[in-house]
Amino acid sequence: MNEPQQKSGTRVTVVIDASRSSVDTLKTAADIAARVQAHLMALFIEDINLFSLAELPFARELDRTSGASRPLDRHAVTRALQADAERIRQLLENESAQRQIKTSLKVVRGHYVSAAMQAAEETDVVILSHVAGVRLRTVAARMQRRRPARGAGPRPVWTVFDGSPAAQRALAMARDFSIERGAELVVVIARRSFKRLAAEAKDLLGDAPVRFRAIAGGDAGEALRAILAEGSSMFFWPRGESSLFGKLPAFLLDELVCPLIIVS
């Protein structure tokens, strides 16, 4: 098995917000950073939409403990986000001590997706928690119920393979996580190059079990529909101009319902 070379001085960034799912994503990011001996930076996004919402006279919030309703204002939003940032800082310190990795926290105010895409330009591995809206999660759950039962177990790990160095690194990470979690590994390959790339991927994977999914080149929607229908615990995406899709489709960020790991 030809193991892809990990880039020296690898940097891992996890883009998180105040949602509960971000905590699990941070732990996944720490796991990845530990595997490749990388510096882990948590980029905490103070959602600018929350401050806009707080300007509305009818905006209210629910106390997490008592369930009581009270007016929402900018000061309350600021205090809540500062508390969340401190909680993330403590989680980072715990992960740093437990996994023997260097960590840091950066707090920015803005929009989650745009901040994540900027981070993807500046680092080697970027991890995003799912950013799909409630409607898409509902659709995914409905499609999941329609899917024929395949037995209990973890959801598959997906990745895209086009033979590029970034795709090789993404494939290696996806393989490791699928093995560790006992999950199925699904590799998406362009139909026009399927035979050649599947053979190359098998060589890189060695004895690791894998299922290949051939789709038409440029049809990211076909891959997304498969992921929503079959379920996914995480999706590894090789950054750069892919022979399969070109650049990362913007709608994928809005509709994906699992953590997205962008690998350079």
Secondary structure as UniProt FT lines:
FT   TURN            8..9
FT   STRAND          11..16
FT   HELIX           21..35
FT   TURN            36..37
FT   STRAND          39..47
FT   HELIX           48..54
FT   TURN            57..58
FT   STRAND          60..62
FT   TURN            64..66
FT   STRAND          69..71
FT   HELIX           74..99
FT   STRAND          103..110
FT   HELIX           112..122
FT   STRAND          125..128
FT   HELIX           134..146
FT   STRAND          157..160
FT   HELIX           165..181
FT   STRAND          185..190
FT   HELIX           191..193
FT   HELIX           194..205
FT   TURN            206..207
FT   STRAND          211..215
FT   TURN            217..218
FT   HELIX           220..230
FT   STRAND          234..238
FT   TURN            243..245
FT   HELIX           250..255
FT   STRAND          260..263
//
